[in-house]
Amino acid sequence: MAGGSLHRLPVQMLGDLVSPRALERILQDAAQARGSSLDHLEVQVLEDILKREVFKRLQLSVPAPLAKKRVSEVLNELMKTTQERQLPTPTISSLVGLEEGARRFTLYFDWPETQRLRGVLSVAKQEEKEGRDISALVLEGQNLIEVMDRRLREGLVEQAQDLAELKATFARVQGMGGREVRRLDTLIGQIDEAQSQGTLLPGEVERARNITFNLRKLLESSVVQTVENVDNAEIPTSATILDPEAQARVLALEQAHAAQQLGKLEREFTALLDARPDLRAQHDALRNLQHGNQLTADTVENWREQLKFERTTLLAEQQTQLMRLESALSGVAAGADMRIALDSARHLLDIGSLATDELQELRTMHESLQAGVNAQAQLATQRELLDIERSARNVTGASAELAPLLAQARAALAQGQEPDVATLWSLLERRMGAAAQEREDFDARADRVVQEYDTVRNLAGETTQTLGRLADTLRAQRRLGRMSAQARERYAQTLLDAEALLAEAHAEYRAAQEVTATFGQDALSGLLDVFDFEEATDTNLFAAAPDPSAAPPPVNITPSNAGQPAQSASSLFDTLLSSITPAATSAPAAQASAPASTAAPAAFPASFSLPDVPAPAQEPVETWLFLNGQIQHGPHDPAAQGMGTLLAQASALGLQRLDMNDAAHVWSARSSAPGEWRLGRAVTWTALDERVGPWLDTGES
């Protein structure tokens, strides 16, 4: 880094806390006070300025500890560049870096920064040929490249997250076969290759998302049986599926997909939403519907069509505006800024992108030229107001707060008055400071999630696997430097999702510890084996439960056959129950409480009652009612409490009936509503069936 550009390092790294203009003024004034200038700053002088003037300035917008931390980061980076500064470098054109940057981002021609860089480079080459100073143009080009670098890094983090989710989904639908599955495999391969090369493929990601959405709906609805069905079956909706649990799963998929599509629209039409506050308000209203799980695919598609129409209309208006401005400015000696704005506006409109900022800049130039005497001063103020407006877009809440103030400032300027630009910068920097503190909080939360994930990562199950993917995303987001508003919002959402899953993972971990304590580690391993097998196949491998009047033979599962898919769920639960120690399984008859004497909670109908079981003392029959794994009615003995965990897992598997036996008892459980189980225990199947069989089957005495 050359001496003349050394001051750009703190401007780049601290520009999210203080406006770049303010930082440059601070550095310039401090350098002059030390008998130097920005162009000749030495490392030691810059370090002293950072520790004194810059640190003091940062404390106006952020707490002292955060200010110290950020200054230390700049000092560390400055030390890394010291050796590079001392190495001899060949004299090359100052435009080489801009040309390399333009080539790197050629693929992203629809980015406004790409088109503006193209204009800056074209004008800078012409100015250099004519012997004019191009340092300001080179600086603007470098700033544009920095913005595009950040945008690319953020996009690669998002694409990596999408790729991980696509791979996880592909593992679930791969066994379905068919043309769409093969197409998904191809797209994932293309995205994976692009990710390894640092390239974004948004079109391929979107196509892969749509395929996975349709395949998962087919899979969840259980209508897919053959390859031909996958290729030709009509995509079901939640309304066409009769099974309530399948309906709920498909509805959740539809909601997630609609939310994903809405987010894509916000990224695709950001320029339109920024230019039209009324459309932004409508979009925010749709996001509120999404948060209430009321957003539908039809609503999003209708919104897409409206946005396309509005963009086409605004494009036509902007093309007309550009023609008028070109005509009005045709007789004026065009400076570099005007040529860049004109060139950028033309290219953006030609490729179908909005040129709102460029046209605003051209209108500003035209108004300033018409002002006459104070044209240059007015133009400088107008540019600063536009700089404030652009900077505010990347700070949460800043645009809404500053919009009316910016309008007042422009109106005052049009009347020949000098607006209070310093106050506007102060408001923006206050918002910047709050955003920086929020980012610190985000990073701390991300660190906690990643650390706590390490404590549960060995627990099998979809929750932990999904949490692992989110932890990887959080690590990548944590490494990002300055963030755009969109990236910050994605960071916040990733944290919310990960923290929710972390709570679930902790609950599952505690449940696993309870099962281990009650039934033994071997029994827990056998149970997790079958859960893993069920998740991998997503099919119903469990045989129908036997007739309760016929005693099922005990099953002795050895390690060699514990994971066999032919094993029924009932047999697996038999194995777990047989692991209970006698002390845990046999409760003295004198301690058995009669279920009929327990009052029903308010959550159940008033007519609900447990059966009266006049069991003889030598052959007690006991009953329980479970809700979401918790005993609502019945004795709280250790065996029954351990059974709650198993019944919760059975609900997750979609089971509705279980018949089991251990060394001393037979057990039978029925479920007629999600999470609700009726459980009975006796010494013989005959006693269990005769005394509580009707209640187990229907809930009636």
N, C-alpha and C positions, 0 to 999 in steps of 0.2 A: 504494500500500500504506500503510495507516494506521500511525501510530506504534505503536499497541497491538499490531499484528500483525507488526511488522518482524522480530521474533525468529523468526518461523515460516520465514523464508527459509533460514537455516542448518539448521534442524531438517529441512526438506524435502530439502535438497541433501546433507546429511551423514548422514541417517538410515540409510544402508546401512553406515556405519562404526561408529557409536555409537548406542545405543538413544535414541529420541526423549526418553524420560524423563530419561536421564542428561544429554543436551544441554540440556534445559530447566533442569535443576538447576544445571548449570555456568553457563549464561547468567544465571539468576536470582541466584546467589551473587555472580557477578562484577559484575552491575549494582548490587547492594546495596553491595558493597565500594566502588563508585565513587559512592555516594550517589544512585543512580537505581533504577528498577524495570523489569520487563519491559514494563509498559504505557507507559512514558515513555522508552524507549531512543532516543537520537539515533544518527544514522548514524555519526558519528565515534566515539562510545563503543562501538558494536557492532563497528566495524572493529578497535578496539584489543583488544576481548575475543577476537575471532577470531584475531588475530595472536599473542595471548599464551595465555590459558587454553585456548581450543579447540584451537589448534595443539599445545600440550603434551599435551592429552588424547588427540588422535588418534595421537600417536606411541606410545601404549601398545598400539595394535592394528595399525598399519601403519608401514612405513618412513618416515623423515623426508621423503625426496623426494616420495613419494606424498601425505603429509599436507600438504606445502607446496603441491603442485599443487591439491589439492581445496580448500584454504582460499582460494587465489588465484581459483579459479572462483567461489566464493561472493562474494568481494570484487568481482569484475567484475560479477556479477549485481546486487550491492547498488548499485553505481554507476549501473546502468541504471534502477534504481527510484527513485533520489534525486529526479530531476526530476518523476516522477509523484507522489511524496509531496508535493511543494511546490505542485502544481496544485490549485486549489480544486475540491472535489467536492460535489455536492448531498447533503443528508442523506436517506438512504433506509433502509428496513428492512434489518436485518442478515440477514434470511431471503431476500432477493431472490436472492442468489447461489446459495443452496441450491435455491430453486425453479427457477432457470434450469438448474442441474445436473440436477435430477430430470427436467426436460423433455427435456434433451439425451439422456439415457440411457433414455428410456421404451421404446425399441425393444428394449433388452436386459433385459427384465423377469425373465428367468431367472437373472440374475446375483445372487448373495446381497447384494452391495453395493447394488444397486438397491433391493431390498426393505428393507434396513436404512435406507437414506437416506429412503425413504418413511416409515418409522416415526419416524425422527429429526425429519423435517419436521413430521409430524402432532403429535408431542408438543411440539416447540418452539413451534408456533403457539398451542397451548393454554396453555403456560407463559407466553408473552409476553402473552397476553390477561389472565392473572391477575397480571401485574406481577412475575413472578419473573425472576431472572437466567438468560439462555439462552446465555451465552458458551461454556459447556462443550459445549452441544448444537451450537452453530454450528461450534465447532472440530471436533467429531466428524464433522459433515456435510462440512466442507471436506476432512478426511482421506479420507473415503469417495469424494468426487469426484476427489481426486488419484489414488487407487487405480484408479478406473474410467478416468480419463484415460490412465494408464499402460497399463492393459489394452487400451484401444482402440488406442493407438499401436502396441503390440506386435502386436495382431491385424491392423492395416492393413499392417504390414511383412510378416507371414506371407501375408496375402491377395495382396499385390503379387507375392510370389514365386510363389504358386500361379498367378496370372493370367499371368505371363510364361511359365511352363511350359505352361499350357493353350494359349496363343497359338502357342508353338513347335510343339506337337503338332498343333494344328489345321492348321498350314501343311503338315504331312506327310500328313494324312489327308483334306484338303479335296478332293483329286481323286477320292476314292472315291465321293462323292455319297451320296444316300440320306437317309432321315428322321433317323437318328441324327446324321449330320453336320450337318444343318440345325438340329437341336435343340441340338447343342453350340455352334454359331455363335450362337444366341440366348442361351444361358446366358453365354457369354463376353461378349457385349454388355452383359448385365445386370450382371455382376460388374465390368466395366470402368467402367460408369456409377456404380455404387455406390462404387468405389474413388476416383473423381474427387470424389465428394461426402463422402468420409470415413466411409462406412457399411460395416459388415460384413454379408456374406451367406453365412454358413457352410453353409446348406442348399444353395444354388445351387452353391457351390464343390464340395461333396461329390458332387452329381449330375454335375457336369461331369467330375470326376475319374473317376468310374465309367464314364462314356461313353468318355472317352479311353483308359482301360485296355482296354475291350472292343474299341474300334476298332484300337488298336495290335496287340492279339493277332491280330485278323483280318488286319491288314496284314502282320505278320511271318510268319504261317502261309501266306501267299500263296494263301488260298482265296477271296479276294474278286476278282471279275472284273466284276460288273455292279452297278447300283444295287439290283436286287432281291436279289442275294446279300448285300449289306451289311445290308439290313433283315431278312432272313429266315434268314441263315446261323446255324448253331449256333456259339456261342463256343467255340473250340478250347482245349485245355489242352496243356501241354508233352508229355503222354503220348500225345496223338493225332496228333502231328506227326512224320513220319518223318525229315525232314532233320535231321541232328545240329546244324548251326549254327542252324537255325530253332528247334529245341528249346531250345538254350541261350539264345537271345534271349528266347523266351517264358517260360522258367523265370526269367530275370532280371526280366522284367516282373512275373511273379507274386510273386516275392519282394519287389520294391519296393512293389507294391500292398498286400501283406499287412502290410509294415512301416508303410506309410502308414495303413492301417486301425487297426493297433494303437496308433499315436500318437493317432489320433482318439478311440479308446476311452479313453485315459488322460485326455485333456482333458474328454471328456463325463462321465466317472465319477470325476473328481478328488475330489469331496467324499466319495464312497463309499470310495475307496481310502485317503483320509486317516483316515476313521473306522474302517476295518477293516484293521489291520496284516496279518492273514492273507491277505486278498485282494491287498494291495500286494505281498506276497512272491510270490504266484502270478503276478502281472503281471510282476514283475522276472524270474521264470523264463522267461516267454514272450519277454521282450526278449533274454534270452541265446540262446534259440532263433533269434531274428531275426538276431542278430550272427553265428550260425553258419550262416546261410542254410538253416535247417531249419523255418522258420515257414511254415505253409500257410494258405490262405484258410479252409478248414474249421475249423482250430484257432481262428482269430480269431473266426469266426462263432459257434462253440460258446462261446467266452469271452464274447462279447457277450451271448448269451442267459443265461449264468450271472450276469453282472453285473446285467442287467435284473431277474432274479429276486431277487437279493440286495438290490438297491435297493428293490424293491417291499416286500420283507419288512421292511427297516429303516425304510422310510417308515411302515408300519403300527405298528411299535414306537415310533417317535418321536411319532406322533399320540397314542398311548396315554400316553406320558410327558408330553406337553403337557397333556393333559386332567387328569392327576394333579397336575401342578404348578399349573395354573390353580386347581384346587380347593384345594390347600394354601395358595396365596397369596391366595385370595379375601378373606380377612378381614384382610389386612395393608394398611396405607396404602401404596399403590404409589407409589414415586418415579419420576422420569423414566426412569432406566436400566431399571427393571423393566418399565415400559410399552413402552419401545422394544423390549426383548428379546421380550416377549409378542407385540407386533404383528408384529415381523419373523418370528418362528417361525410364527405363524399363516399369514402370506402365503406364506412359502416352502413350507410343507407343502401349502397349498392348490393351488399350481401344480406340485406333484410334485417339488419340490427338497428336499434334506435340510437340516435346521436344527440340525446337530450343535453348532456354536459357541453358538448362541442358547440351546439347551437346557442346555448346560454352564453358561452364564452364569446361567440361572434356577435351576439346582440349587445353584450357588454362593451365590446370594442367599438361597435357602431355608435352606441349612446355616448361613449367617452369622446369619440371623435367629433360628434355633434356639439359636445359641451364647449369646445374651443379652447379657451385659455388654460383651463385646468385639466386638459385632456389626459395628460400622463398621470397626474396624481389621482384622478378619478378612476382611470384604468387600473392602477395599482390597487386601489381600494376594492374595486369590483373583483379583481382576481383573488384578493385575500378573502372576501366574502364567499366566493366560490370554493376556495380552499377549505374554509370552515365547514361549508355544506358537505363537501365530499368526505372530509375527515369524520364528520358526525355520523355518517352512515355505518361506520364500523364500531360505534360505541353505543351500547345498549341505552335506549331512552333519550339519546342526545338529539336525534333528528326531530322528534316530536317537540322537545322543549325549545329548540333553536329555530324551528321553522317560522313561527310568527315574528320572532326577533329579527331574523334575517330579512323577512319581508319589510319590516319597518326600516331597517338599515338601508335597504335598496331604495325605498321610497324617499328617505331623507337625502340620499345621495343624488337622486334624480332631481331634487329641488335645490341642489347646490349646497346642501349641508354636509358636514363631516360626521359620519356615524361613529358610535363608540365601539370600535372593533375590539379593543382590549377587553371590554366586558364580555363580549361574545367568546373570546378565547378563554377567559377565566371560567365561564360556565362550562365550556367544552372540556377544559382540563379537570374541572371538578368531576365531571362524568368519567373522564379517563381514569382518574384516581380510584373512583369507586369500582370501575371495571377491572383495574389492576388488582385491587384487593379481593374482588370476587374470583379472579383467576388464581390468586394464591389459595383461596379456599377450595377451589376446584382441584388444584394440584394436591392439596393435603387430603382431600376426600379420595382422590384417585390412588394415592399411596396407601391409604388405609384399606381400600377394597383389594388392591393387589396383594398386600401383605396377608389379609385375612383369607383371601382365596387360597393361598398356599397352605392354610391349615385344613382345608376341606377338599383340596384338589384330588385326593386319592379316593374320594367317595364316588362310587359309580352312579350313573344316572344322567338324564338329559339336563337337569337343572345345573349340575356342576359343569357339564360340557359347554352349555351356553354361557355360563359365567366365565369359563376359561377364555372363550372367544372375546367376550367383552373386556376381560382383563388385558388381553393383548391389544385391543383397540385403545384402552385407556393408557397403556404404556406409550403407544405411538402418539396419542394426542398430548400426553404429558411432555413429550419431547419437542413438540411444536413451539416455536417462539411466539412472536406476535400473531394473533389470530384475527381473522375477519369475523364479522358479526355472525355469519352463517356457521362458521367453524366453532365459535363459542357456543352457539345454540346446540349444535350436535354434541359437543363435549358435555354440556349440561344434561342432555337427554341420555347419553351413554351412562353417565353417573347414576341417574335415577333408575335406569333399567338394571344396572349392575348391583346397586345397593338393594333393590327389591329381591333380586335373585340370591344375593348373599344372605339375606334374611331367611329365604327358603332353604338354602344350602345348610345353614346353621341348624334349622329345625330338623332337616333330614339327618344331619349328623347326630343330633341329640337322640332322634328316634332310633338310629342305627345302634347307638351306644346302649339304649334301653333294651333293644332286641338282643344284643350281644350279652348284656348282663343277665337277661332272663333265660335265653335259649342257648347261648353258647356261640362262639365265633364260627364254628363249622356250620351251624344251622343258618346263620346270617349269610355266609358265603354262598350256600346253596340257594337261598332266596334271591340274592343279588344276581346270581348266574341266570336264573330264569327271567328276571326283569331285563337283563341285558339282552337275552335272546329274544324276548318279546319286542323290545324296542327295535332290534335289528330287522325283524321280519314284519312287524306291524300287521300280523295276522292273528286270528283266534286259534291258538294251538291247544286250548284247554278243553278236555272232554266234559260232557254233561255230567252233573253230579248224580250219583246213584240214588236209587229209591231209599228214603230214610228208614224204611222198615227192614231193609236188608243190611246187615252189618258188613261194611266194607272190610276186606282183609287188610291187615297192617302191612305197610310198605317199608322196607328197609333199604334206604338209598345209600349206596356206598360212594366214595369219591369217584369211582370210575363211571358211574352212570348218573350222577347227580345233575349233570347239565343236559341230559338227553331231552329233546323237544317232545318226545312222546309222553313224558311224565306229566300227569295232570296237576293242576293247581292244588286240588284237594290233597293229593299225596304229598306235595311239598309242605303244605301246612301241617299234615300229619307228622312229617319228619321233625318239623320245628317243635311241635307240641311234645313229641316223644323225648325231646332233649331236656324237658323241664325236670328238675330234681324233684324227688318225692315231697320235699318240704315245700316246694313252690306249687305243686299241683294239687295236693290233697288238703282240703280245708276241713276241719272237724265239723261234723254235722251240727253240733251245738252252736257253731258260729255262723251257720248259713242263715241269712235273713230272708224272709218271705217277700218276694217281689210285689205281691199284691198290696202290701202295706205301705209302699212308697208312692207318694203323690206325684202325679204327672206335672211337668213344668208347664208354664204358660205358653211356651212355644208350640205345644201340641194341642189338638182339639180337646175340649172339656170331656168328651166321651171316651177319651183314650184311657185304657187300663190294662195292666199286666194280668196274665191269667192266674187264677187261684190254683196253686199246685199242692194238693194235700199229699205230698210225698211221704212215704214211711221213713222212719229214722234210719233203717238199715239201707235204704236206697234213695238218697236225696236227689231231687231234680231242681236245678237252679236256672234262672233266666236273667238275662241282661238286655238292656236297650242301649245301643251305642249311637252317638251322633258325632261324626267327624273324628272318630277314634277315641272319643271320651265317653266314659260310663255316665249315662243319664239315670238309669235305674238298675239296681242289683248290687250285690255285695262287692266291695272293692278289695278282693283278694289278689295276690300277686299274679296268679295265672290269668285272671280275667283282665287285669290291667295290661299285661303283656299282649293279650289277644287284641287289644285296641289298636296297637301298631300294625298288626297283621291285617286287620279288617280295613284300616285306612289304605294299606297297600293294595288290598284286593279291590277296593273301590277304584283306585287309580288304574288297575288292570281291566276294569269293566266287568268284574265278576259279580254275580248276584246270588250264588248259592255255594256253600261250602259244607262238607261233611268230613269230620276228622276224628281221630282217636289218639289217645296217649296211653301210657301204661295202666292208668287207673280209671279213665273216663272216656266217654264218647261226647263229641261236640257237634252241633249243627247250627249254621248261621244262614240267615236270609236277608236280602236287601231289596226293598221295593221303592226306595227313593235314594237319590245320590247322597252318599255319606251316612245314611241311616241303616243300621243293622240290628236285627233281633237274633240273640244268641241263647242257646240252651245247652245245659250240660247234665249228663246223668251217668249212671254206672253201665246201663245197657241201652241198646238202641230201642228195644221194645218199650221200656219205660219212657224214654225221651219222646218217641213218636206218639204213644197213647196219651200222654199227659199234656205235652205242649206242642205237638205237631201242628194242629190247626192254627195256633197262635203264630208259630214260626212262619207258616205259609201265608197267612192272610192278615196277621196282626189282631185277630179277634179271638176272644177266649172261647 
